[in-house]
């Protein structure tokens, strides 16, 4: 059975004081979470601070991105191996904001994914379509291209001990949410695409929903057969909401 994963992506948010307050609030309610694994992904600069604050609470730590290089003259980049030294378990790669704001190609995302795997960390690979793609009926085409870039570089075995997050780009930060039925259909497509190569790997990989999951809709989404948790944005910045989503997995 796949354990649900609720991962908070803090994006470009936080300060030393705000993070301490948020984690204190999460800690106060943590014992109520019986089923889901919790993970938080702060900005790079706060990884050490968060590592100290979560201690041995059982919350997993992750990063929001990494370089497609392991070392060298790449000013401003952060390698997966560096991230690992801060006790991180996860690294998000290919988030829609990286793809669309910073023009990261499928090939570059695949290189980052490979760096994460080579560092023995767990990639959270984000895939998803824009509103235009959806309106043109190209959801599956776009997601297939995003998955094929990783498959072509690292093969199906690269999806062992990995996580995929489906992000309908049109639902991120807009308040819009895919219906549970639509989200399930896309999650099922992703699992079936991998199952065509390896049924075992497809059956075990966790696929998260990354489109404005909130306490109000989490239960309906998590009840779907192929939705194994959420990659949470805005709601992860509020302890009550973040824990509320995790409790839906109970």
Secondary structure, 3 states (H helix, E strand, C coil): CCCCEEEEECCCCCCHHHHHHHHHHHHHHHHHCCCCEEEEEECHHHHHHHHHHHCCCCCEEEECCCCCCCCCCCCCCCCHHHHHCCCCCEEEECCHHHHHCCCCCHHHHHHHHHHHHHCCCEEEEEECCCHHHHHCCCHHHHHHHHHHHHHHHHCHHHHCCCEEEECCHHHCCCCCCCCHHHHHHHHHHHHHHHHCCCHHHHHHCEEEECCCCCHHHHHHHHCCCCCCEEEECHHHHCHHHHHHHHHHCC
